[in-house]
Amino acid sequence: MEDIERWSDELARLCTLVGPRFGRSEPRERVLGYVRGLLAPLERKNGWTVAEHAGAACPDGMQRLLRTARWDADGVRDDVRGYVADRLGEPGGVLIADGTGFVKKGRHSAGVHRQYTGTSGKIDNCQVGVFLAYASAKGRALIDRELYLPESWTDDRARCRRAGIPDGVAFSTKPAQALAMIARALDAGMPAGWVTADEEFGQNPAFRKGLLARRMPFVLATRCDDRLPCPDRRRRQAKTVAAVVPAAAWERRSAGDGARGQRLYDWSLVELDPAGLPAGWAHRLLLRRATRPNDKGEYEVAYYRCAAPAHTSFAELIRVAGIRWCVEECFQLAKNEAGLDHYQVRDYTAWYRHITGSMLAAAFLTVTRSEHTAKGAT
């Protein structure tokens, strides 16, 4: 809370930046109170608690802000992305696609479905949001979001209407949603040189083809059974390729700083068939092996499909692979300090508005802390 008070003027300026996205003065003024509430040290950050923090007698105003007030949540999203680009942007920045779950009761919240979520580590009744994060040496923040709607929803238009989902919203896979967000970021001039994501995206051919069509280099995690095109034009599973890598081809390197210091792994790089890539690009399999055995006595291996200009160094590929975990830090910050998962709304529009407000609050925290740290180091 001390940080928020110290940076109160900066937060007010940020809310002024997004002010033109609001049709009337009431929601324009209320958004500052809403964001302040999301950043406050409240146990739960819902309509009641945020309203009380803002000095309101009831939550009606905050509920109107999320449900019926006239304002452009996508426009605010664009402002958040621009704010992050201006304050954290660097040419070597990395776009990171990932999803996170919001465990819910009942079946009426938009998109809720029994599906796997890493939030609980199991199949659960939940909503799933697909997010795009941006990471650079200056910091990392969420810059875009989409609510995943399973086909059980999009095939039932009456159910969609009851949850406020427009008739024009059709089914879209998570990789397709991520690709659309990446396109928005690049079209807006986001200073990004790489894309990275986990297996759900890396295993998807359409996702990879979409990135290649934009000549966007990537380091994408994939599964051990992914069948890869080898230089002899035959396809082999990633684990088969890794099994014949000679001992001398592994190098111990850091994947970046972690909570307990440097994240050390053994790494190796295998050339793949570059057919279908832009001229002058290389297709490679990056292998990351644990330095210690697990409970079964096995050295766990992770696999990454890489496509980038042929001159791209081994160290750069490792750097990008290591950055993928930054999105988990973004989720942790947004959930723990900006109320990302504290909402109690069911409506489709309200979900987007709350999530966008939380992203704005989390971006503010990241930028101000990053710049405060940088000033302290000089």
N, C-alpha and C positions, 0 to 999 in steps of 0.2 A: 504493500500500500504506500510506503514511503516513496518508492520510485514513481508511482502514478502521480502523487502530489507534486513531486519535484518536476515532473515532465507534463504538468497539467496544460500549459500553454501549447506545447507541441501536439498533444492530443486534440485540443480545441482546433488547432490549425488543420490537422488531418480531417477532422469532421467537417470543417469548412470546405476543404477540398472536395468532399463528396456531396456537399450541400446542393449543387445544381441538379442532382439526381432525384431530388424530392420536389413534388408538385406544390406543396403548401408549406407554410412556415411551421405549423405544428409538428409534423413528423421530422422536419429539418432540425428543429430544436431538440426533439425528443431523442434523436439518434445518439447525441452526445451522452445523454443520461443512460441510454441503453448500453453503450460501449463501456462507460464508466462502471456500470453494474457488472458487466462481464469480466472486467478486470479487478473488481473488488474481491477481498478475501471472504467471500460468502460460501457457506457449506454447499448450498445448491443455488444455481443461477437460473431461476425460472421467472415467469411473468410477475409473480407476487414479490419475490425477494428483490428482483431488479427494480421494480416499481418502488418498493419501500426504501431501497437505497437512494433512489432519485427523489425521495420526499413525497411521493404520491400516496394518496389514501387507498387506492385500489389499483389493480393491474389493467384496467380497461384501456388506458392509453398505450401501454406497451403491447397489449394484444392487438390493438388497431394497427400499430406500427408494423407488426408481423403479418397481419391477415388482410386488412382492407385498405389501409392508407395507400395513396398513390405515390409510388416511387419505383425507381428502376434498379432492381437488385443486380442485374447483369452490368449495368453501368457502374455501380459501386465496385463490383468485381474487377472491372477494367481499371478503375482508379487504384484499387489495391495493387494490382499487377504493375501499374505504372509507378506507384510509390516504391514498390520493392525494386523495380528496375533502376530507378533513379538513385536509390540509397544503397542498394546491395549489388547492383549489376556489375559484372565483369565479363570480358570476352570469352573466358573459359568456363562460364557458368554452366550448370548442369540442370536440365529439366528431369524431374523424377515423378513417374506415374505410380500410383498405389491406391489401394482401397482400404477403408476401415469400416467396422460395423458399429451400429448403435442398437443395442439390445432393447427390445420393446415387448410389452404385453399386448394381447389382443391382435386384431387383424385389420384395423381401420386406418392406421397411419399409412400414408402414401408409400408404396413400395415394400411394406413389411412382408416378410416371407421367411419360412424355415430354410435357412441357407448357412453355409459355413462362414464364420467370421473369426479372424485372428484375435479379435477383442476378447472373446471367451475361449478361443481355441477349440471350438466344436461347432456342430450344426446347431443353430439357435434361431429363435424367432427374432428377427432383426431387420433393420434397414441397413443398406450398404451404400456408402458414398464413395465415389471414385474421385480422387484428388490429383492435382498437379502441384508439385512443389518446385521451388527454385533454390539452388544452393551455389554459393561462391565462397571464396575465402573470407568474405565480409560477414556472411551469415546465411541463414536459410529460412524460408517462409512458404506457406501455402498460398498459391496464386489463382487457383481455379477449382471448381467443384461441379459434380453432376450426381444426381440421385439415380442409382441403378434401379430400373423397374423390370422385374422378372416378367416373363411372358404370361404368367398367371394373372398379372395385372393388365398388361397391354392388350390381352385377348378379351378382357372384360371391361368394355367401355363404360357401362353403367357404374361399376365399382370405381373406375378412374374418375368419373364425374363427381361422385360422392366425396372423393378425396381432393377435388380441385385440380385434377390433372387434365390439361387441355386435350381436346380430341386429336389435335395434330401431333401429339407426342407418341411416337411409335417405339417399338422395342429396339434397343441398341445394346450390343455387347459391351462389356467393360473395356476391352481393348479399343473398340470403335469410339467410345466416349473419351478415352484418354487421347486418342489420335486427334479428335476434334479439339480438345483443349490445347494440345501441343500446337496445332495449326493456328489457333487464336493467338497464342503467345508469340509465335514466330511472325505472324502477320502484323502484330503490334510492335515488332522490333525488339522483342526481349533479347538481351545480349547473351545468347546461349550457344555453346559449341558442342553440346552433347545431350543425349537422352539415355536414361537408364531406368530399369524397372525390374520387377521380380518375374518369376516363371510364368505367371498367368498371362503376362503381356509378351514376354520374350519367346514363349512357345507358339505365339499366334502369328501365322504367316502374313496375314493382312496387315497386322500392326508393323511388322518389319518392312513390308513392301511400301507402306505409307511413309515411313521414315526415309527409305531409300529414294522415293520419288521426290522428296524435298532435299535430298543430299544431306541428310542430317545424320552425323555419326552416332553410333550407339554401342553401348555395352549392356546387354540384356541377359539376365539370368535365365537358364533353361534347365530342364530336367535331365537326369542321367540317361533316360531312354530316348532322348531326342535324336532322330536319325539325321546325321550331318553329311553334307556333300564333301567328300574328300578329294584331294588333287587327282586321284586315279579315276575320278568320275563315279566311284561307288559310294553308297551311303552306309555309314556305320553309326551305331549308337555312341553317344558322348562318352559313356563309361568304357566302351571298347577302345575308343581312341585314347582315353586317359591311361588305360591299363598297359599300353606299350610305350609310354613315354619313358625314356631312359633316366636313371637316377641323376645323371649329370645335368639333365635339362631342367631340374627344379632349382629355384632360387628363393632364399628366405628374404622377404621384404615386408615392409609395413603397409597396411591398408589405411593408415591414418591413426589419429589419436582416438582412444576410447576412454571409458570411465576408469580403467585400470592401467592406463598408459598406452603404449604403441600396440596396435593390433597386428601381431606378427603371424604370417602364414608362409607356407611354401607355395610358389607360383610357377607355372609353366605356360608356354604359348605354342599352339599347334596351328600350322597353316591349313586352311580349308580351300575348297574350290571357289574362286571369286566370280564365277559366272553369274550374270545378272546385276552385278554391282557397277557403279559408275567407273569410268576409265580412271586408272591410277589408284583405285581403292583395293584394300586387302580384306579378305574374310578370314577370321581367326577364331579359334576356340581358346579362351582363357581359362586356365584351371587354377583353383585355389584349394590347397590341401592343409588340413589342420596340422599343427606341429606336435600335438599330443593325441594319443588314442582315446577313443570314447570307452564307455563301459564294456563294449563288446571287443575291445582291442583293435578297433578299426580306425584308420585315419580318414576322417570324413572329407569328401571332395565336393566342391561347388563348381558349377559349370556356367560359362558366360559366352554367348555368341557376340562377336565384335565385328563391326563393319566401320571402316574409317580409311582415310588416305593412307597409302602404304608406308609413308614415312613416319606414321604415328609410333611413338616409342612404347616399349613394354611398360615403363614407369607410368606413362600417361593412362594407359588402359587400366592399370592397377588403381590409379588415383580415382578414376571414374567409377570403377567397381566398388571401391570403398565408400564413395559418397552416397551410394544408394541408401544407406542406413540413415541418412539425414532426415528422410521423410518420417521415420519413426520418431525422431526428436521433435519434428514439427507437430505430429499428432499429440505427443505427450504434452508439449507446451500448450497447444490449443485446447486440449481437454482439461488439463490441470489448472491452467491459469486464465483461460479465455472462454470457458463454458461451452466448448464445441459440442459436447455430448450431454449437456444439462437441460436441453429443451424439452418442453412438454406440448409440442404442437403435432397435429396430425395432417394438416393441410399441406399440399405440395408447395404452394407459394410461400407459406410460412416457413417451411423447411429451408428453402433457398435463402430466404431473408435472414433467418437466424444464423445459418452457417456462414453467410457472407459477412454478417456483423462480427461473428467470432473470428473469421479470417482477418478482418480489418484490425481487430483488437490484438490478435497474435502478431500480425505484421508490425504494428506499432511497438509492441514489446521488444521484438527482435531487433528492429532498427535502432531504437533508442538505447538499448543495452549494448549493441554492437558499437555504436558511435561513442557511447560513454567509455567503453573499454578502450577504443582506439585513442581517444583523447588522453586517457590516463597513461597510455603507453608512450606518449610523446613528451 
